[in-house]
Amino acid sequence: MGREENLVTLVRDRLRLRQGTPSRRLAGALADLARTGAITPGTRLPSERDLAQAVGVSRGTVAAAFNALCEEGLCERRHGSGTYVLGIPSFGGLLQAGAVLADLSTSVVPDPSHLVLPALAPADLMRSPSGHGYDAMGDPRLRELLLEGAPGSGSAPGMREVLITAGAQQGIDLAARVLLRPGDRVLVGDPAYGGALSVFRRAGAHVVALDLTSPEAVSEAIARERPAAVYVVSVDNPTGSVPDLRHVAELARAADVPVIEDRTLAALVYDGTPVPEPLALPHPYGTVTVGSLSKVLWGGLRVGWLAAPEPLLARLAEAKVDADLATSAVSQLLAAGLLERNPVEPWRAELVRRRGHFTAALAARLPEWTWTLPPGGLSVWARLPGTDTDRFAAVAREHGVAVAPGSLFSPDGRHRDRLRLSFALPPELLDQAVTALAQAWNEHRN
């Protein structure tokens, strides 16, 4: 099959997952394929006539879809040559962005310098119950710490068993493998964590974004969409809000719909905000709980966890073995030692300081930008008036700052006037980043 024929096949498959007018469906399908890397930057799209004939729509529909993609900055028309895909922001691309002065695009612990290191010899890191290191469920000591609700782990009280994963991202991926089939519906918040959206797209699911804080909206969406799962984030990423979503679990339980609860940021709540209650409490037999040590310890460990009722946990464990056999025994032993020696309170207090420093600098240098002070998480969700942040992100990068445009946090490319800006960097780097952003803003506006 030729490259163009393969593209047409992908477009046809993606079209059935989209809703709206024919041109909107086609534009959305092409944008999805570009964001997931199925269409690479520089690819020439088929001609309007050829694509119209191949997918069974009018030539006007294709022209309208191409026009919409060009207006959004996802494609460009080259006179006498055709329509080409541009470099489109992708969630995975945030970690492949290359060297910059300051990276505000990734909501991560910037380095492990805040950690008290355990006294471990290399030989201590090469011990596992099995001897060979392929312990499917994970290291017993680390699992025990998580079951005991180790501070900073985000683990949920009452868990009976956990499965160690290579980070929360793998946990979400395993849940998608077990719960979803191509064409299934998944309900998510609006906006939603971009890494989860990427996983659900790759699974072939149709993602439906809605206001999960509204019981009425959730009830209506469950009845209308008949979803295969609901994805919920305890501390929202990108907004940093800490909503009460117990009603989501109760409505999902009544409809026998599984919930995937992402508790990656659950330990990072500020200003006296209570840690959100695990949704496994009101929905004990249908909740997959996902957690990670990346936001409190260090992302480079690549250690996360899953909890679920049997037999769902057994299916997740089987999918985990199929994926990578086992999580690194060395990382798990180091993570257990770090978890025992590093209470979350000092890091949380430092993040409050950095949040205050960053937002004060933004207010002073970029008064046109607006945001709500986040009660949790690692990022500010800022609004840039009258601005396409996909395009502004490219300008900011030229000034040495990486930012995450809002379109990455929507299944259909909305929130294009928003940026997710991490405040986790040291204050001196945050100052340099804001100075560079102000310069980029002045250039972009002029």
C-alpha positions as CSV (number, residue, x, y, z in Angstrom):
1,M,0.0,0.0,0.0
2,G,1.4,3.4,-1.0
3,R,1.9,6.3,1.5
4,E,-1.2,8.2,0.2
5,E,-3.4,5.1,0.2
6,N,-2.3,4.4,3.8
7,L,-3.1,7.9,4.8
8,V,-6.6,7.6,3.3
9,T,-7.2,4.4,5.3
10,L,-6.2,6.2,8.5
11,V,-8.5,9.1,7.7
12,R,-11.4,6.8,7.0
13,D,-10.9,5.0,10.3
14,R,-10.5,8.2,12.3
15,L,-13.6,9.8,10.7
16,R,-16.0,7.4,12.3
17,L,-14.8,8.6,15.8
18,R,-15.5,12.2,15.1
19,Q,-18.7,14.2,15.4
20,G,-20.0,17.4,13.8
21,T,-20.4,18.7,10.3
22,P,-18.6,16.8,7.5
23,S,-15.8,19.4,7.2
24,R,-15.3,19.6,11.0
25,R,-15.1,15.8,11.2
26,L,-12.5,15.7,8.4
27,A,-10.5,18.5,9.9
28,G,-10.6,16.8,13.3
29,A,-9.6,13.5,11.9
30,L,-6.6,15.0,10.1
31,A,-5.6,17.0,13.2
32,D,-5.8,13.8,15.4
33,L,-3.5,11.9,13.0
34,A,-1.0,14.8,12.9
35,R,-1.0,15.1,16.7
36,T,-0.4,11.4,17.3
37,G,2.4,11.3,14.7
38,A,0.6,9.2,12.1
39,I,1.0,12.2,9.7
40,T,4.5,13.7,10.2
41,P,5.4,17.3,9.7
42,G,6.2,18.1,6.0
43,T,3.7,15.5,4.7
44,R,1.8,16.7,1.6
45,L,-1.9,15.9,2.0
46,P,-3.8,14.4,-1.0
47,S,-5.4,16.9,-3.4
48,E,-8.9,18.1,-2.5
49,R,-10.3,16.1,-5.4
50,D,-8.5,12.9,-4.6
51,L,-9.3,13.0,-0.9
52,A,-12.9,13.8,-1.6
53,Q,-13.3,10.8,-3.9
54,A,-11.3,8.5,-1.5
55,V,-13.4,9.3,1.7
56,G,-16.7,9.9,0.0
57,V,-17.3,13.6,0.7
58,S,-17.6,16.6,-1.5
59,R,-14.6,18.6,-2.7
60,G,-16.1,21.6,-0.9
61,T,-16.0,19.7,2.3
62,V,-12.3,18.9,1.9
63,A,-11.6,22.5,1.0
64,A,-13.3,23.7,4.1
65,A,-11.4,21.2,6.2
66,F,-8.1,22.3,4.7
67,N,-9.0,26.0,5.3
68,A,-9.8,25.3,9.0
69,L,-6.5,23.5,9.5
70,C,-4.6,26.3,7.8
71,E,-6.4,28.9,10.0
72,E,-5.4,27.0,13.1
73,G,-1.8,26.9,12.0
74,L,-1.8,23.1,11.6
75,C,-1.3,23.2,7.8
76,E,-0.2,25.6,5.1
77,R,-1.0,25.9,1.4
78,R,2.0,26.2,-0.9
79,H,1.0,27.8,-4.2
80,G,1.2,25.3,-7.1
81,S,2.3,22.5,-4.8
82,G,-0.5,21.6,-2.4
83,T,-1.4,21.5,1.3
84,Y,1.3,20.5,3.8
85,V,1.2,19.5,7.5
86,L,3.3,21.8,9.7
87,G,5.1,20.9,13.0
88,I,2.1,20.4,15.2
89,P,2.4,20.5,19.1
90,S,2.1,17.1,20.6
91,F,2.1,16.0,24.2
92,G,5.0,13.6,23.6
93,G,6.8,16.3,21.9
94,L,7.1,18.3,25.2
95,L,9.7,15.8,26.4
96,Q,11.6,15.9,23.1
97,A,11.8,19.7,22.7
98,G,15.6,19.9,23.1
99,A,17.6,22.4,25.1
100,V,16.0,25.7,26.1
101,L,16.8,28.4,28.7
102,A,13.7,27.4,30.8
103,D,11.3,24.6,30.3
104,L,7.8,25.5,31.6
105,S,6.1,23.0,29.4
106,T,6.5,19.9,31.5
107,S,4.7,19.6,34.8
108,V,7.5,17.7,36.6
109,V,10.0,17.8,39.4
110,P,12.8,19.7,37.6
111,D,15.7,17.8,39.3
112,P,16.3,15.5,42.4
113,S,18.3,18.1,44.4
114,H,15.6,18.4,47.1
115,L,15.9,14.7,48.0
116,V,17.6,13.1,51.0
117,L,19.4,10.1,49.5
118,P,19.4,6.7,51.2
119,A,22.7,5.0,52.0
120,L,22.6,2.3,49.4
121,A,25.5,0.4,47.9
122,P,25.2,-0.9,44.4
123,A,24.8,-4.4,45.6
124,D,21.8,-3.2,47.7
125,L,20.1,-2.1,44.5
126,M,20.4,-5.5,42.8
127,R,18.3,-7.6,45.1
128,S,14.9,-8.8,44.4
129,P,12.6,-11.6,45.8
130,S,13.0,-13.6,42.6
131,G,16.7,-13.1,42.2
132,H,16.3,-12.5,38.5
133,G,14.4,-9.2,39.0
134,Y,11.3,-10.1,37.0
135,D,8.9,-9.6,39.8
136,A,5.6,-9.0,38.0
137,M,3.7,-7.2,40.8
138,G,6.7,-5.2,41.9
139,D,9.0,-5.0,44.9
140,P,7.3,-6.1,48.2
141,R,8.8,-3.4,50.3
142,L,7.7,-0.6,47.9
143,R,4.2,-2.2,47.6
144,E,3.9,-2.3,51.4
145,L,4.8,1.4,51.7
146,L,2.1,2.3,49.2
147,L,-0.5,0.1,50.9
148,E,0.4,1.8,54.2
149,G,-0.3,5.2,52.5
150,A,3.3,6.5,52.6
151,P,3.2,10.3,52.7
152,G,3.7,11.8,49.2
153,S,2.8,8.7,47.4
154,G,-0.8,9.7,46.6
155,S,-1.8,6.1,47.5
156,A,-5.4,5.6,48.6
157,P,-6.3,4.2,52.0
158,G,-8.0,0.8,52.0
159,M,-6.1,-0.6,49.0
160,R,-5.5,-4.4,49.3
161,E,-3.0,-4.8,46.5
162,V,-1.0,-2.7,44.1
163,L,0.8,-3.3,40.9
164,I,4.1,-1.3,40.3
165,T,4.3,0.4,36.9
166,A,6.9,2.4,35.0
167,G,5.2,5.7,35.9
168,A,1.6,6.8,35.9
169,Q,1.6,7.1,32.1
170,Q,2.1,3.3,31.8
171,G,-0.7,2.9,34.4
172,I,-3.1,4.9,32.2
173,D,-2.0,2.9,29.2
174,L,-2.6,-0.4,30.9
175,A,-6.0,0.7,32.0
176,A,-6.8,1.7,28.4
177,R,-5.6,-1.6,27.1
178,V,-7.8,-3.5,29.5
179,L,-11.0,-1.4,29.5
180,L,-11.1,0.1,26.0
181,R,-11.7,-1.1,22.4
182,P,-11.6,0.9,19.2
183,G,-14.7,3.0,18.9
184,D,-15.4,3.1,22.6
185,R,-16.3,6.4,24.3
186,V,-14.3,7.8,27.2
187,L,-15.5,10.7,29.3
188,V,-12.8,13.2,30.5
189,G,-12.8,16.6,32.1
190,D,-12.5,19.8,30.1
191,P,-9.6,20.6,29.9
192,A,-7.9,17.2,30.4
193,Y,-4.4,15.8,30.9
194,G,-2.8,15.6,27.5
195,G,-0.9,12.4,28.2
196,A,-4.2,10.5,28.9
197,L,-5.7,12.0,25.7
198,S,-2.8,10.6,23.7
199,V,-3.3,7.1,25.3
200,F,-7.0,7.1,24.5
201,R,-6.5,8.3,20.9
202,R,-3.9,5.5,20.4
203,A,-6.4,3.0,21.7
204,G,-8.9,4.1,19.0
205,A,-11.3,5.5,21.5
206,H,-13.5,8.6,21.0
207,V,-12.8,11.1,23.8
208,V,-15.8,13.2,25.1
209,A,-14.8,16.2,27.1
210,L,-17.3,17.7,29.6
211,D,-17.5,19.6,32.9
212,L,-17.1,16.7,35.4
213,T,-17.8,19.0,38.3
214,S,-21.5,19.1,37.1
215,P,-23.5,16.1,38.3
216,E,-26.1,16.9,35.6
217,A,-23.6,17.0,32.8
218,V,-22.0,13.7,34.0
219,S,-25.4,12.0,34.2
220,E,-26.5,13.2,30.8
221,A,-23.1,12.2,29.2
222,I,-23.3,8.7,30.7
223,A,-26.8,8.2,29.4
224,R,-26.0,9.7,26.0
225,E,-22.6,8.3,25.3
226,R,-22.7,4.9,27.1
227,P,-19.0,5.2,27.8
228,A,-16.6,2.4,28.4
229,A,-14.8,4.4,31.1
230,V,-14.6,7.8,32.8
231,Y,-11.1,9.3,33.3
232,V,-10.9,11.5,36.4
233,V,-7.9,13.5,37.8
234,S,-7.9,14.1,41.6
235,V,-5.8,17.3,41.3
236,D,-6.5,18.6,37.9
237,N,-3.8,18.8,35.3
238,P,-3.5,21.5,33.7
239,T,-5.6,23.8,35.9
240,G,-4.4,22.7,39.4
241,S,-8.0,22.7,40.7
242,V,-9.0,20.2,43.4
243,P,-12.7,19.4,42.6
244,D,-15.0,17.3,44.6
245,L,-15.9,14.5,42.1
246,R,-17.5,11.9,44.4
247,H,-20.7,12.3,42.3
248,V,-18.8,11.0,39.2
249,A,-18.0,7.8,41.0
250,E,-21.5,7.4,42.3
251,L,-23.1,8.0,38.9
252,A,-20.5,5.7,37.2
253,R,-21.2,3.0,39.8
254,A,-25.0,3.2,39.3
255,A,-24.4,2.8,35.5
256,D,-21.8,0.1,35.9
257,V,-19.1,2.2,34.2
258,P,-15.4,1.9,35.2
259,V,-13.6,4.9,36.5
260,I,-9.9,5.5,36.0
261,E,-8.8,7.9,38.8
262,D,-5.4,9.6,38.3
263,R,-3.9,10.5,41.7
264,T,-0.5,11.5,40.4
265,L,-0.8,15.0,41.9
266,A,-2.9,14.1,44.9
267,A,-0.1,14.8,47.5
268,L,0.5,18.3,46.1
269,V,-2.3,20.4,47.5
270,Y,-1.8,23.8,49.1
271,D,-3.3,26.5,51.4
272,G,-5.0,24.0,53.7
273,T,-6.9,22.3,50.8
274,P,-7.8,18.8,51.9
275,V,-6.3,15.8,49.9
276,P,-9.1,14.6,47.6
277,E,-10.9,11.5,48.7
278,P,-10.2,8.4,46.6
279,L,-13.0,7.5,44.3
280,A,-12.4,3.9,45.0
281,L,-14.3,4.4,48.2
282,P,-17.7,5.2,46.6
283,H,-17.0,2.9,43.6
284,P,-14.9,0.1,45.1
285,Y,-15.5,-2.6,42.4
286,G,-15.1,-0.5,39.3
287,T,-12.2,2.0,40.0
288,V,-8.7,1.7,38.6
289,T,-6.5,4.0,40.7
290,V,-3.3,5.3,39.1
291,G,-0.5,6.9,41.0
292,S,3.2,7.9,40.6
293,L,6.2,9.0,42.6
294,S,7.3,11.3,39.8
295,K,5.8,14.6,41.1
296,V,7.2,14.2,44.7
297,L,10.4,12.3,44.3
298,W,11.8,12.4,40.7
299,G,10.4,11.5,37.3
300,G,13.6,9.8,36.3
301,L,12.8,6.9,38.6
302,R,9.9,6.0,36.3
303,V,8.0,4.4,39.2
304,G,4.2,4.5,39.5
305,W,1.5,2.2,40.7
306,L,-2.0,0.8,40.0
307,A,-4.7,-0.4,42.3
308,A,-7.9,-2.1,41.3
309,P,-10.3,-4.8,42.6
310,E,-9.8,-8.4,41.6
311,P,-10.2,-9.8,38.9
312,L,-9.5,-6.4,37.2
313,L,-6.1,-6.1,38.8
314,A,-5.2,-9.6,37.4
315,R,-6.1,-8.4,33.9
316,L,-4.0,-5.2,34.4
317,A,-1.0,-7.3,35.7
318,E,-1.3,-9.6,32.6
319,A,-1.2,-6.5,30.4
320,K,1.8,-5.2,32.3
321,V,3.7,-8.5,31.7
322,D,2.8,-8.3,28.0
323,A,4.1,-4.7,27.9
324,D,7.5,-5.0,29.6
325,L,7.7,-8.1,31.8
326,A,8.5,-6.0,35.0
327,T,9.4,-2.6,36.2
328,S,13.1,-2.0,36.9
329,A,14.0,-3.6,40.3
330,V,16.8,-1.0,40.8
331,S,14.4,1.9,40.4
332,Q,11.9,0.3,42.8
333,L,14.5,-0.3,45.5
334,L,15.8,3.2,45.2
335,A,12.2,4.6,45.2
336,A,11.4,2.7,48.4
337,G,14.5,4.1,50.1
338,L,13.7,7.7,49.0
339,L,10.0,7.4,50.0
340,E,11.0,6.4,53.5
341,R,13.4,9.3,53.9
342,N,11.6,12.2,52.2
343,P,8.4,13.5,53.8
344,V,6.3,15.5,51.3
345,E,5.9,18.6,53.5
346,P,9.3,20.3,52.7
347,W,8.8,19.9,49.0
348,R,5.2,21.1,49.2
349,A,6.3,24.2,51.1
350,E,8.9,24.9,48.5
351,L,6.4,24.6,45.7
352,V,4.1,27.1,47.5
353,R,7.1,29.5,47.6
354,R,7.8,29.0,43.9
355,R,4.2,29.3,42.9
356,G,4.0,32.7,44.7
357,H,7.3,33.9,43.2
358,F,6.2,32.9,39.7
359,T,2.7,34.4,39.8
360,A,4.1,37.6,41.2
361,A,6.6,37.8,38.3
362,L,3.8,37.1,35.8
363,A,1.6,39.8,37.2
364,A,4.4,42.3,37.1
365,R,5.7,41.6,33.6
366,L,2.6,40.3,31.8
367,P,-0.4,42.1,33.3
368,E,-2.6,41.2,30.3
369,W,-2.4,37.5,31.1
370,T,-4.9,36.1,33.6
371,W,-5.1,33.0,35.7
372,T,-6.6,31.5,38.9
373,L,-4.1,30.7,41.6
374,P,-4.0,26.9,41.6
375,P,-4.7,25.2,44.9
376,G,-2.8,22.1,43.8
377,G,-0.4,20.6,41.2
378,L,2.7,22.1,39.6
379,S,1.3,24.5,37.0
380,V,-0.6,27.7,36.3
381,W,-3.3,27.6,33.6
382,A,-2.9,31.1,32.0
383,R,-5.2,32.8,29.5
384,L,-3.6,35.0,26.8
385,P,-6.2,37.4,25.4
386,G,-6.8,37.2,21.6
387,T,-3.9,34.8,21.1
388,D,-3.4,31.5,19.4
389,T,-1.1,29.8,21.9
390,D,0.1,27.2,19.4
391,R,1.7,30.0,17.5
392,F,2.8,31.9,20.6
393,A,4.6,28.7,21.8
394,A,6.8,28.8,18.7
395,V,7.7,32.5,19.4
396,A,8.4,31.7,23.1
397,R,10.7,28.9,22.1
398,E,12.7,31.3,19.9
399,H,13.2,33.3,23.1
400,G,14.4,30.2,25.0
401,V,11.3,29.2,26.9
402,A,9.2,26.0,26.2
403,V,5.5,26.3,27.1
404,A,2.6,23.9,26.7
405,P,-0.2,25.3,24.5
406,G,-3.8,24.8,25.6
407,S,-4.8,22.7,22.5
408,L,-2.8,19.8,23.9
409,F,-5.3,19.5,26.8
410,S,-8.4,19.1,24.6
411,P,-9.5,16.2,22.4
412,D,-10.6,18.6,19.6
413,G,-7.9,21.3,19.9
414,R,-9.8,23.9,22.0
415,H,-8.4,26.2,24.7
416,R,-6.2,27.8,22.1
417,D,-5.9,31.0,24.2
418,R,-4.4,29.1,27.2
419,L,-0.9,28.0,28.3
420,R,0.1,25.5,31.0
421,L,3.1,27.0,32.7
422,S,5.0,25.0,35.3
423,F,6.2,26.8,38.4
424,A,8.4,24.0,39.6
425,L,11.7,25.4,38.5
426,P,14.0,27.3,40.9
427,P,13.1,31.0,41.4
428,E,16.1,32.4,39.5
429,L,15.1,30.3,36.4
430,L,11.5,31.3,36.8
431,D,12.6,35.0,36.7
432,Q,14.6,34.4,33.5
433,A,11.6,32.6,32.0
434,V,9.2,35.4,32.7
435,T,11.6,38.0,31.3
436,A,11.9,35.9,28.1
437,L,8.1,35.4,27.9
438,A,7.5,39.1,28.2
439,Q,9.9,39.7,25.3
440,A,8.2,37.0,23.2
441,W,4.8,38.5,24.1
442,N,5.8,42.0,22.9
443,E,7.2,40.6,19.7
444,H,4.1,38.5,19.1
445,R,1.7,41.3,19.8
446,N,3.6,43.7,17.5
